[in-house]
């Protein structure tokens, strides 16, 4: 057991001679540690390219999975080791491998690995494939804020309107995260600015940006004529969300664009029912509105 621990440690540290000696002494090149990590997994993770080359030459299984089903190519993509990615792919790495439909391309997109994304697409990986949650590479790049990767995906046919299993479109995700540069890019590509999220009460990007206090995103959406009065399944507008979540600047901006202050949701609740009485600033913002003040 001690010998194996030292073997994996040597692999992680890129200690070629030690690894060679352990292999000569009879250690199985494809043996895994307690987590199922092989010497190749460790060398890939730590970016030890010369050791990766050696292990492959000696018969290391480039497609072997650890206990959590991670395989070397996904690890290389996540870590951004482009030369190792190329080495694995050029040595019969199976590009159809995935973890519950999460592919190396998803991983590269999520971590913003531009060159790796391009390489994998050029090798034939599906730019619009959904993972276990329906997230495509575009969804992942959007969530993590990688605009240049998104542009690259679009160049190769990435679909900006696809929704995940919950109903989230990329512009909905970008609005929730407050990635204004990405929101602007999507708008320039004429995506549906009022795309509804069926898994979140049919909220729109403006709803979620208002709820999460993404003031700059709210401004961009309003400037591009997002539906100010769109209602979710509960009859609540973006203005309702802004008030409910004490997002004072969002409320002021929505009012500036003409938000209806006399709203009532499907349960009959009005601003008086949802406003936080401790939020004096918001109370002042709404003070002049007759129905709100009619007590």
C-alpha positions as CSV (number, residue, x, y, z in Angstrom):
1,X,0.0,0.0,0.0
2,X,2.8,2.4,0.9
3,X,4.5,1.6,-2.4
4,X,1.3,2.5,-4.3
5,X,1.0,5.8,-2.4
6,X,4.6,6.7,-3.4
7,X,3.9,5.7,-7.0
8,X,0.9,8.0,-7.3
9,X,2.8,10.8,-5.5
10,X,5.6,10.4,-8.0
11,X,3.2,10.6,-10.9
12,X,1.6,13.7,-9.5
13,X,5.0,15.4,-9.1
14,X,6.1,14.4,-12.6
15,X,9.0,12.3,-11.3
16,X,9.7,10.2,-14.3
17,X,12.5,8.1,-12.9
18,X,10.6,7.1,-9.8
19,X,7.6,6.2,-11.9
20,X,9.8,4.1,-14.2
21,X,11.3,2.3,-11.3
22,X,7.9,1.5,-9.8
23,X,6.7,0.1,-13.1
24,X,9.9,-2.0,-13.4
25,X,9.2,-3.4,-10.0
26,X,5.8,-4.7,-11.2
27,X,3.3,-1.9,-10.3
28,X,0.3,-2.1,-12.7
29,X,0.4,1.1,-14.9
30,X,-3.4,1.2,-14.8
31,X,-3.9,0.6,-11.1
32,X,-6.0,3.3,-9.3
33,X,-5.7,4.8,-5.9
34,X,-8.6,4.9,-3.3
35,X,-10.4,7.4,-5.6
36,X,-9.7,5.4,-8.7
37,X,-7.1,7.9,-10.0
38,X,-4.4,6.2,-12.0
39,X,-0.9,7.5,-12.6
40,X,-2.1,9.0,-15.9
41,X,-5.0,10.8,-14.1
42,X,-2.5,12.4,-11.8
43,X,0.0,13.3,-14.5
44,X,-2.7,14.8,-16.6
45,X,-4.2,16.8,-13.7
46,X,-0.8,18.3,-12.8
47,X,0.2,19.0,-16.4
48,X,3.2,16.7,-16.5
49,X,3.2,16.3,-20.3
50,X,6.5,14.3,-20.6
51,X,5.2,11.8,-18.0
52,X,1.9,11.7,-19.8
53,X,3.7,10.8,-23.0
54,X,5.7,8.1,-21.3
55,X,2.7,6.5,-19.6
56,X,0.8,6.4,-22.9
57,X,3.8,4.8,-24.6
58,X,3.9,2.2,-21.8
59,X,0.2,1.3,-22.3
60,X,-1.7,3.5,-19.9
61,X,-5.4,3.4,-20.6
62,X,-6.3,6.9,-21.9
63,X,-10.0,6.2,-21.4
64,X,-9.9,4.8,-17.8
65,X,-12.4,6.4,-15.4
66,X,-11.9,7.1,-11.7
67,X,-14.5,6.2,-9.0
68,X,-16.5,9.4,-9.9
69,X,-16.3,8.5,-13.6
70,X,-13.8,11.2,-14.4
71,X,-11.5,10.3,-17.3
72,X,-8.2,11.9,-18.4
73,X,-9.5,14.0,-21.3
74,X,-12.1,15.8,-19.1
75,X,-9.5,16.5,-16.5
76,X,-7.1,17.9,-19.1
77,X,-9.9,20.2,-20.5
78,X,-10.9,21.4,-17.0
79,X,-7.3,22.2,-16.1
80,X,-6.6,23.9,-19.5
81,X,-3.7,21.6,-20.5
82,X,-4.1,22.0,-24.2
83,X,-1.0,20.1,-25.3
84,X,-2.1,17.2,-23.1
85,X,-5.6,17.4,-24.6
86,X,-4.1,17.1,-28.1
87,X,-1.8,14.2,-27.0
88,X,-4.7,12.2,-25.5
89,X,-6.9,12.8,-28.6
90,X,-4.1,11.8,-30.9
91,X,-3.6,8.6,-29.0
92,X,-7.0,7.1,-29.4
93,X,-8.9,8.8,-26.7
94,X,-12.6,8.1,-27.0
95,X,-14.3,11.4,-27.8
96,X,-17.7,9.9,-27.1
97,X,-17.0,9.5,-23.4
98,X,-19.1,11.6,-21.0
99,X,-20.1,11.8,-17.4
100,X,-23.9,11.6,-17.4
101,X,-23.8,13.4,-20.8
102,X,-21.4,16.0,-19.5
103,X,-18.6,16.0,-22.2
104,X,-15.1,17.4,-22.4
105,X,-16.5,20.2,-24.6
106,X,-18.9,21.1,-21.8
107,X,-15.9,21.2,-19.4
108,X,-13.8,23.3,-21.7
109,X,-16.6,25.8,-22.3
110,X,-17.4,26.0,-18.6
111,X,-13.8,26.8,-17.7
112,X,-13.2,29.2,-20.6
113,X,-10.6,27.1,-22.5
114,X,-10.9,28.8,-25.9
115,X,-8.3,26.9,-27.8
116,X,-9.5,23.6,-26.4
117,X,-13.1,24.3,-27.3
118,X,-12.0,25.1,-30.9
119,X,-9.9,21.9,-31.1
120,X,-12.7,19.6,-29.8
121,X,-15.3,21.1,-32.1
122,X,-12.9,20.6,-35.1
123,X,-12.5,17.0,-33.9
124,X,-16.3,16.6,-34.3
125,X,-17.8,17.1,-30.9
126,X,-21.4,18.3,-30.8
127,X,-21.6,22.0,-30.1
128,X,-25.2,21.8,-29.1
129,X,-25.3,18.6,-27.0
130,X,-27.1,18.9,-23.7
131,X,-25.7,17.4,-20.5
132,X,-27.7,15.7,-17.7
133,X,-29.5,19.0,-17.0
134,X,-29.9,20.0,-20.6
135,X,-27.0,22.5,-20.4
136,X,-25.2,23.0,-23.7
137,X,-21.7,24.3,-24.0
138,X,-23.3,27.7,-24.6
139,X,-25.2,27.5,-21.3
140,X,-22.0,26.6,-19.4
141,X,-19.9,29.4,-21.0
142,X,-22.8,31.8,-20.3
143,X,-23.1,30.9,-16.7
144,X,-19.4,31.2,-16.1
145,X,-19.1,34.5,-18.1
146,X,-16.9,33.4,-21.0
147,X,-18.0,35.7,-23.8
148,X,-15.2,34.8,-26.3
149,X,-16.0,31.2,-25.9
150,X,-19.7,31.9,-26.6
151,X,-18.7,33.8,-29.8
152,X,-16.6,30.8,-30.8
153,X,-19.5,28.4,-30.2
154,X,-21.8,30.5,-32.2
155,X,-19.3,30.6,-35.1
156,X,-19.5,26.8,-35.1
157,X,-23.3,26.7,-35.0
158,X,-24.0,27.1,-31.2
159,X,-27.7,27.7,-30.7
160,X,-28.5,30.7,-28.5
161,X,-32.2,29.8,-28.0
162,X,-31.9,26.3,-26.7
163,X,-33.3,25.8,-23.2
164,X,-32.1,23.5,-20.4
165,X,-34.4,20.9,-18.8
166,X,-35.8,23.6,-16.5
167,X,-36.5,26.1,-19.2
168,X,-33.5,28.4,-18.9
169,X,-32.3,30.0,-22.1
170,X,-28.8,31.5,-22.3
171,X,-30.1,35.1,-22.0
172,X,-32.1,34.1,-18.9
173,X,-28.9,32.7,-17.3
174,X,-26.8,35.7,-18.4
175,X,-29.4,38.1,-16.9
176,X,-29.5,36.1,-13.6
177,X,-25.7,36.2,-13.4
178,X,-25.4,39.9,-14.4
179,X,-23.1,39.3,-17.3
180,X,-23.9,42.5,-19.2
181,X,-21.4,41.9,-22.0
182,X,-23.0,38.6,-22.8
183,X,-26.5,40.0,-22.5
184,X,-25.5,42.7,-25.0
185,X,-24.0,40.0,-27.4
186,X,-27.2,37.9,-27.2
187,X,-29.3,41.0,-28.0
188,X,-27.1,41.7,-31.0
189,X,-27.8,38.2,-32.2
190,X,-31.6,38.9,-32.0
191,X,-32.4,36.3,-29.3
192,X,-35.8,36.4,-27.7
193,X,-35.3,39.0,-25.0
194,X,-38.5,37.9,-23.3
195,X,-37.7,34.2,-23.2
196,X,-39.7,32.6,-20.4
197,X,-38.3,30.0,-18.0
198,X,-41.0,27.4,-17.6
199,X,-39.3,25.9,-14.6
200,X,-39.3,29.2,-12.8
201,X,-42.9,30.2,-13.0
202,X,-42.4,31.5,-16.5
203,X,-40.2,34.4,-15.4
204,X,-38.4,36.4,-18.1
205,X,-34.9,37.7,-18.1
206,X,-36.2,41.0,-16.8
207,X,-37.9,39.3,-13.9
208,X,-34.8,37.5,-12.8
209,X,-32.5,40.5,-13.3
210,X,-34.9,42.6,-11.2
211,X,-35.0,39.9,-8.5
212,X,-31.2,39.5,-8.3
213,X,-30.6,43.3,-8.3
214,X,-28.7,43.2,-11.6
215,X,-29.2,46.9,-12.2
216,X,-27.0,47.3,-15.3
217,X,-28.6,44.2,-16.8
218,X,-32.1,45.6,-16.1
219,X,-31.1,48.8,-17.8
220,X,-29.9,47.0,-20.9
221,X,-33.0,44.9,-21.1
222,X,-35.3,48.0,-20.8
223,X,-33.3,49.9,-23.4
224,X,-33.9,47.0,-25.7
225,X,-37.7,47.0,-25.1
226,X,-38.0,44.0,-22.8
227,X,-41.6,43.5,-21.8
228,X,-41.9,45.6,-18.6
229,X,-45.3,44.3,-17.7
230,X,-44.8,40.6,-18.4
231,X,-46.2,38.5,-15.6
232,X,-45.1,35.2,-14.2
233,X,-47.4,32.3,-13.3
234,X,-48.3,34.1,-10.1
235,X,-49.2,37.3,-11.9
236,X,-46.1,39.1,-10.7
237,X,-44.2,41.7,-12.8
238,X,-40.5,42.6,-12.7
239,X,-41.5,45.6,-10.6
240,X,-43.2,43.4,-8.1
241,X,-40.0,41.4,-7.8
242,X,-37.9,44.5,-7.4
243,X,-40.1,45.7,-4.5
244,X,-40.3,42.2,-2.9
245,X,-36.5,41.8,-2.8
246,X,-35.8,45.4,-1.6
247,X,-33.8,46.3,-4.8
248,X,-34.3,50.0,-4.5
249,X,-32.3,51.1,-7.6
250,X,-34.0,48.6,-9.7
251,X,-37.4,49.8,-8.5
252,X,-36.5,53.4,-9.4
253,X,-35.3,52.4,-12.9
254,X,-38.4,50.3,-13.6
255,X,-40.6,53.3,-12.5
256,X,-38.6,55.6,-14.8
257,X,-39.5,53.3,-17.7
258,X,-43.2,53.4,-16.7
259,X,-43.7,50.3,-14.5
260,X,-47.3,49.9,-13.3
261,X,-47.3,50.7,-9.6
262,X,-50.8,49.5,-9.0
263,X,-50.1,45.9,-9.6
264,X,-51.9,43.0,-7.9
265,X,-50.8,39.4,-8.2
266,X,-53.0,36.3,-8.7
267,X,-53.5,36.1,-4.9
268,X,-54.6,39.6,-4.7
269,X,-51.4,40.9,-3.1
270,X,-50.3,44.5,-3.8
271,X,-47.2,46.5,-3.0
272,X,-48.6,47.2,0.5
273,X,-48.5,43.5,1.2
274,X,-45.0,42.8,0.1
275,X,-42.9,45.9,0.9
276,X,-40.5,45.7,3.8
277,X,-41.6,48.5,6.2
278,X,-38.0,48.7,7.5
279,X,-36.8,49.7,4.1
280,X,-37.4,53.5,4.6
281,X,-35.7,54.4,1.3
282,X,-38.0,52.2,-0.7
283,X,-41.0,53.6,1.2
284,X,-39.9,57.1,0.2
285,X,-39.5,56.0,-3.5
286,X,-43.1,54.8,-3.5
287,X,-44.4,57.5,-1.1
288,X,-46.1,59.6,-3.8
289,X,-48.1,56.8,-5.3
290,X,-51.7,57.1,-4.3
291,X,-52.8,53.5,-4.0
292,X,-49.7,52.5,-2.1
293,X,-50.3,55.3,0.3
294,X,-54.0,54.8,0.6
295,X,-54.1,53.2,4.1
